[in-house]
Amino acid sequence: MKEFDLIIIGSGPGGYIAAQRAGQLGKEVLLIEKGELGGVCTNEGCIPTKSLLNSAKLYKNALESESKGLSVKEASYNLPQAMEAKNETINTLRSGIEFLMRSAKVTVVKGFATCVDSHTVQVDEQLYKAPYIILATGSSPILPPIEGIELDHVLTSSEILSLETLPETLTIIGGGVIGLEFASYFSTVGVNVTLIEMEKEIAPMMDHEIAPLLRRTMKKVNFHLGSTVTKIDQKQVYFTNAKKEESTIASEMVLVSVGRKANTAGLEQLSLTQDGAFIHVNEHLQTSIPHIYAIGDINGKSLLAHSASRMADVVISNLFGKVKQQMRYEAIPWAIYTLSEASGCGLTENQALALGRSVKTASIQMRSNGRFLAELGKREVGLCKVVVDEHTGALLGVHLIGPYSSEIIFGAATMIEAELRVEDIKEIVFPHPSVSEVIKDALFALDPHL
């Protein structure tokens, strides 16, 4: 039996951040990982997809460069080279995480962890014990009960990141963040992409004005909304629309991206209370066993890498820090890294109305913004929408589509978290020219008074 102050299972952006924070505070920390350090985000999610999306963006810019005074002749997309660059990025980040763990004096063990009891974890034949355990085991893609889902050409987001050749046709099942990012990537590099989504609109967390705009930017993707896949065979995907009319689409490859489920294997002995398929936690991220915490995708509260990292900070602060904290979800930003990025934070207009809030909104086209116009011209789509409480003037939500949206939205998160009012934000000086100015411009469009 080896004893530690803290055992962490899973080394994604929740697990390794928790390990680093606790190690820096002088605690004896054990980090257990069954795969590669960095978890899904580093190895099969956030990072590799951004690498490939950037290569697609460069390819698109090369094809369209003449409008900006450049001439790139015979531009072509080389998938093996793009994959090599992606893998180099992943390996560099893995090495960086390894360095962080060594610097924080964290003990790293590779292998599958099984919780023997609420204080003891087994990896292979070795037992480890600690007064506290953090579960950061993440999530895995859901495979819905569709006939043919087990066929070799039906992939999840994990397998599709290792392609050696591009398919001619790809059908994507699911119009959430993952499905949209892959649709953007593959359609940009020349694949004929069809996306089938059960709901009436893509990306349910998006404001009702932003979602259709995002679809408009993805001109090469064939969308089928309000449709359900019924069967897959070697050559076709079968689906029905809202009127129960049946259709088929020829497809060389199929990507399933309909959601994710918590990774709970090895935790059965704990008999933790669950919220559906996820582990139940309170506002401090404690499970039904108070000295066991669950952070990141496993608790289902917010399936975002940066949410997991913030949860790690909250738990370590409560365990070993000077300030007791609780996890708040009202101002967690999200971003979709399609070639025309989209992002948001806070409430959408419909969410605010559903909560009984009286709101004012304003939307401003990004083509009125100097930097947007200089870099992209008048033909590109861009919008900023703000949602404000009519009575208090507090900013409730910001929703963006356009370049740098993922880089800008943290500012909106700061404003919403601080409960700033419109009059407070108007006093903030934004750099010019920058796309971020659209937030201030939208607020002045809402209320022109100084």
PAFIMI-329743 format. One record per residue (C-alpha): residue in three letters; x, y, z. Coordinates in steps of 0.2 Angstrom, whole numbers, padded with zeros to 4 digits, always signed. Layout:
BEGIN
alaXYZ
...
% end
This chain:
BEGIN
met+0000+0000+0000
lys+0007+0017-0005
glu-0001+0032+0003
phe-0004+0050-0004
asp-0013+0066+0001
leu-0023+0065-0015
ile-0027+0053-0029
ile-0033+0059-0045
ile-0040+0047-0059
gly-0039+0054-0076
ser-0026+0067-0083
gly-0037+0078-0094
pro-0039+0097-0092
gly-0047+0094-0076
gly-0036+0080-0069
tyr-0019+0087-0073
ile-0023+0104-0068
ala-0029+0098-0051
ala-0013+0088-0049
gln-0002+0103-0054
arg-0011+0114-0042
ala-0011+0102-0027
gly+0008+0098-0031
gln+0012+0116-0031
leu+0005+0117-0013
gly+0017+0104-0007
lys+0004+0089-0007
glu+0009+0071-0011
val-0001+0068-0027
leu-0004+0053-0037
leu-0011+0055-0055
ile-0017+0039-0063
glu-0020+0039-0082
lys-0025+0023-0093
gly-0020+0031-0109
glu-0010+0046-0114
leu-0007+0062-0103
gly-0019+0076-0107
gly-0035+0065-0109
val-0047+0067-0124
cys-0044+0086-0126
thr-0026+0084-0130
asn-0026+0068-0139
glu-0043+0066-0147
gly-0053+0082-0146
cys-0049+0100-0143
ile-0031+0101-0149
pro-0030+0089-0164
thr-0047+0096-0171
lys-0040+0114-0170
ser-0024+0109-0179
leu-0034+0102-0193
leu-0046+0116-0194
asn-0031+0128-0195
ser-0024+0119-0210
ala-0041+0119-0218
lys-0042+0138-0215
leu-0024+0141-0223
tyr-0030+0130-0238
lys-0046+0141-0240
asn-0036+0157-0238
ala-0024+0151-0252
leu-0038+0147-0264
glu-0046+0164-0261
ser-0030+0174-0259
glu-0031+0184-0276
ser-0045+0195-0268
lys-0031+0202-0256
gly-0018+0204-0269
leu-0009+0188-0268
ser-0007+0174-0280
val-0005+0156-0274
lys-0005+0144-0289
glu-0011+0126-0289
ala-0014+0126-0270
ser-0018+0108-0264
tyr-0022+0100-0248
asn-0010+0086-0241
leu-0019+0076-0228
pro-0004+0066-0222
gln+0006+0082-0219
ala-0008+0090-0210
met-0010+0074-0199
glu+0009+0075-0196
ala+0008+0093-0190
lys-0007+0088-0179
asn+0003+0074-0171
glu+0018+0085-0168
thr+0007+0097-0159
ile-0001+0083-0148
asn+0016+0076-0144
thr+0023+0093-0139
leu+0008+0096-0127
arg+0010+0079-0120
ser+0028+0083-0116
gly+0023+0099-0108
ile+0010+0091-0097
glu+0024+0078-0092
phe+0035+0093-0087
leu+0022+0101-0077
met+0019+0085-0067
arg+0038+0083-0064
ser+0039+0102-0059
ala+0025+0100-0046
lys+0032+0083-0040
val+0017+0073-0045
thr+0018+0054-0046
val+0011+0048-0062
val+0005+0030-0064
lys-0001+0023-0081
gly-0014+0010-0080
phe-0033+0007-0077
ala-0039+0012-0060
thr-0051+0003-0050
cys-0059+0010-0034
val-0058-0004-0021
asp-0066+0007-0007
ser-0069+0025-0005
his-0050+0028+0000
thr-0041+0015-0010
val-0037+0013-0028
gln-0029-0002-0037
val-0019-0001-0053
asp-0013-0018-0059
glu-0008-0027-0042
gln-0003-0011-0033
leu-0014-0002-0020
tyr-0014+0016-0017
lys-0023+0026-0003
ala-0027+0044+0001
pro-0040+0054+0011
tyr-0046+0062-0004
ile-0050+0056-0022
ile-0054+0066-0037
leu-0063+0057-0052
ala-0058+0066-0068
thr-0061+0051-0080
gly-0070+0061-0094
ser-0082+0055-0106
ser-0084+0044-0122
pro-0094+0046-0138
ile-0112+0038-0138
leu-0116+0026-0151
pro-0135+0026-0154
pro-0145+0010-0157
ile-0145+0012-0176
glu-0144-0003-0188
gly-0127-0004-0196
ile-0119+0007-0182
glu-0105-0006-0180
leu-0099-0006-0198
asp-0081-0002-0201
his-0084+0014-0210
val-0094+0021-0196
leu-0082+0031-0185
thr-0083+0042-0170
ser-0073+0058-0167
ser-0059+0048-0160
glu-0056+0037-0175
ile-0059+0050-0188
leu-0044+0060-0182
ser-0032+0046-0189
leu-0038+0045-0207
glu-0025+0042-0220
thr-0035+0047-0235
leu-0050+0059-0237
pro-0067+0051-0241
glu-0076+0058-0256
thr-0092+0058-0246
leu-0095+0060-0228
thr-0112+0059-0218
ile-0111+0067-0201
ile-0125+0061-0188
gly-0127+0075-0175
gly-0126+0094-0177
gly-0118+0099-0160
val-0101+0106-0158
ile-0091+0091-0163
gly-0102+0087-0179
leu-0101+0106-0184
glu-0082+0107-0183
phe-0079+0091-0193
ala-0092+0097-0206
ser-0083+0113-0207
tyr-0066+0105-0209
phe-0070+0091-0221
ser-0081+0102-0232
thr-0067+0115-0234
val-0054+0102-0239
gly-0065+0095-0253
val-0076+0082-0245
asn-0094+0081-0250
val-0102+0083-0233
thr-0120+0079-0227
leu-0126+0083-0209
ile-0141+0075-0202
glu-0148+0083-0185
met-0164+0077-0176
glu-0168+0094-0169
lys-0175+0109-0179
glu-0159+0118-0178
ile-0140+0115-0175
ala-0131+0118-0159
pro-0145+0120-0146
met-0135+0131-0134
met-0134+0145-0148
asp-0145+0160-0149
his-0159+0158-0162
glu-0151+0172-0172
ile-0134+0165-0172
ala-0137+0146-0177
pro-0145+0149-0194
leu-0131+0162-0198
leu-0118+0148-0194
arg-0126+0136-0206
arg-0126+0150-0219
thr-0107+0151-0218
met-0105+0133-0221
lys-0111+0134-0239
lys-0104+0117-0244
val-0113+0107-0231
asn-0129+0099-0235
phe-0140+0100-0219
his-0155+0089-0215
leu-0163+0096-0200
gly-0177+0088-0190
ser-0172+0071-0197
thr-0168+0054-0189
val-0156+0041-0196
thr-0164+0024-0196
lys-0151+0013-0204
ile-0133+0013-0211
asp-0127+0000-0224
gln-0110-0001-0234
lys-0115+0012-0246
gln-0129+0023-0240
val-0137+0031-0224
tyr-0156+0030-0223
phe-0166+0044-0213
thr-0183+0051-0211
asn-0188+0069-0210
ala-0201+0077-0199
lys-0215+0072-0210
lys-0209+0053-0209
glu-0203+0054-0227
glu-0189+0042-0230
ser-0173+0047-0239
thr-0156+0040-0243
ile-0139+0048-0245
ala-0124+0039-0253
ser-0109+0040-0241
glu-0092+0032-0241
met-0089+0037-0223
val-0101+0041-0208
leu-0096+0051-0192
val-0107+0048-0177
ser-0107+0063-0165
val-0123+0063-0155
gly-0117+0066-0138
arg-0105+0059-0125
lys-0107+0048-0109
ala-0098+0048-0093
asn-0083+0035-0091
thr-0088+0026-0075
ala-0079+0010-0077
gly-0069+0005-0061
leu-0080+0015-0050
glu-0094+0002-0047
gln-0088-0002-0029
leu-0092+0016-0024
ser-0110+0015-0028
leu-0111+0034-0031
thr-0127+0043-0033
gln-0130+0048-0052
asp-0139+0061-0062
gly-0144+0050-0076
ala-0128+0044-0084
phe-0117+0056-0075
ile-0110+0057-0057
his-0120+0068-0045
val-0111+0082-0037
asn-0115+0097-0026
glu-0109+0115-0029
his-0092+0111-0022
leu-0090+0096-0034
gln-0092+0083-0020
thr-0101+0067-0024
ser-0112+0057-0013
ile-0096+0052-0004
pro-0090+0069+0003
his-0071+0066+0002
ile-0073+0060-0017
tyr-0075+0073-0030
ala-0080+0072-0048
ile-0074+0085-0060
gly-0076+0088-0079
asp-0087+0078-0091
ile-0090+0064-0078
asn-0102+0075-0068
gly-0112+0081-0084
lys-0113+0099-0078
ser-0103+0107-0092
leu-0094+0096-0105
leu-0081+0109-0109
ala-0062+0107-0106
his-0061+0125-0098
ser-0075+0120-0086
ala-0065+0105-0080
ser-0050+0116-0077
arg-0061+0128-0067
met-0068+0113-0057
ala-0051+0108-0053
asp-0047+0125-0046
val-0062+0125-0035
val-0059+0107-0028
ile-0041+0111-0024
ser-0045+0128-0016
asn-0058+0119-0005
leu-0046+0105+0000
phe-0030+0114+0002
gly-0032+0132-0001
lys-0036+0148+0010
val-0053+0152+0001
lys-0068+0140+0000
gln-0076+0141-0017
gln-0091+0134-0026
met-0093+0131-0044
arg-0104+0143-0054
tyr-0110+0140-0072
glu-0119+0156-0076
ala-0104+0164-0085
ile-0095+0149-0094
pro-0091+0153-0112
trp-0092+0141-0126
ala-0085+0142-0143
ile-0087+0132-0160
tyr-0071+0133-0170
thr-0079+0131-0187
leu-0070+0142-0200
ser-0082+0156-0196
glu-0081+0154-0177
ala-0095+0156-0166
ser-0096+0159-0147
gly-0107+0164-0133
cys-0108+0167-0114
gly-0123+0169-0102
leu-0141+0168-0107
thr-0148+0168-0125
glu-0163+0179-0127
asn-0175+0164-0127
gln-0167+0157-0111
ala-0169+0174-0102
leu-0187+0175-0107
ala-0190+0157-0101
leu-0184+0162-0084
gly-0196+0177-0083
arg-0183+0190-0086
ser-0188+0206-0096
val-0174+0209-0108
lys-0168+0221-0121
thr-0157+0215-0136
ala-0147+0222-0149
ser-0138+0215-0164
ile-0125+0223-0175
gln-0117+0216-0191
met-0098+0214-0190
arg-0096+0221-0207
ser-0098+0238-0198
asn-0082+0234-0189
gly-0065+0241-0196
arg-0054+0226-0193
phe-0068+0213-0199
leu-0070+0223-0215
ala-0051+0225-0218
glu-0048+0207-0216
leu-0063+0199-0223
gly-0073+0211-0233
lys-0092+0214-0235
arg-0096+0196-0241
glu-0092+0187-0225
val-0105+0184-0211
gly-0103+0191-0194
leu-0114+0196-0180
cys-0114+0202-0162
lys-0129+0200-0151
val-0131+0207-0133
val-0145+0202-0121
val-0148+0215-0106
asp-0159+0215-0091
glu-0172+0228-0095
his-0174+0234-0077
thr-0156+0233-0070
gly-0146+0236-0086
ala-0135+0221-0082
leu-0127+0211-0096
leu-0135+0194-0097
gly-0128+0187-0113
val-0116+0190-0128
his-0117+0179-0143
leu-0105+0181-0158
ile-0101+0174-0175
gly-0086+0179-0184
pro-0067+0179-0183
tyr-0058+0178-0166
ser-0075+0175-0158
ser-0067+0162-0147
glu-0053+0174-0141
ile-0065+0188-0138
ile-0079+0179-0128
phe-0068+0179-0112
gly-0071+0197-0110
ala-0090+0195-0110
ala-0088+0181-0097
thr-0079+0193-0086
met-0093+0206-0088
ile-0107+0194-0085
glu-0098+0186-0070
ala-0095+0203-0062
glu-0113+0208-0066
leu-0108+0223-0075
arg-0122+0235-0081
val-0122+0243-0099
glu-0116+0260-0091
asp-0101+0251-0083
ile-0096+0242-0099
lys-0097+0259-0109
glu-0083+0265-0099
ile-0071+0251-0104
val-0058+0256-0117
phe-0057+0243-0131
pro-0042+0243-0143
his-0045+0250-0161
pro-0046+0242-0173
ser-0051+0226-0165
val-0066+0214-0168
ser-0069+0215-0150
glu-0076+0233-0152
val-0092+0225-0158
ile-0098+0221-0140
lys-0097+0240-0135
asp-0105+0245-0152
ala-0119+0233-0149
leu-0122+0240-0132
phe-0122+0258-0138
ala-0135+0252-0152
leu-0145+0246-0137
asp-0144+0262-0127
pro-0135+0277-0136
his-0134+0287-0119
leu-0118+0291-0111
% end
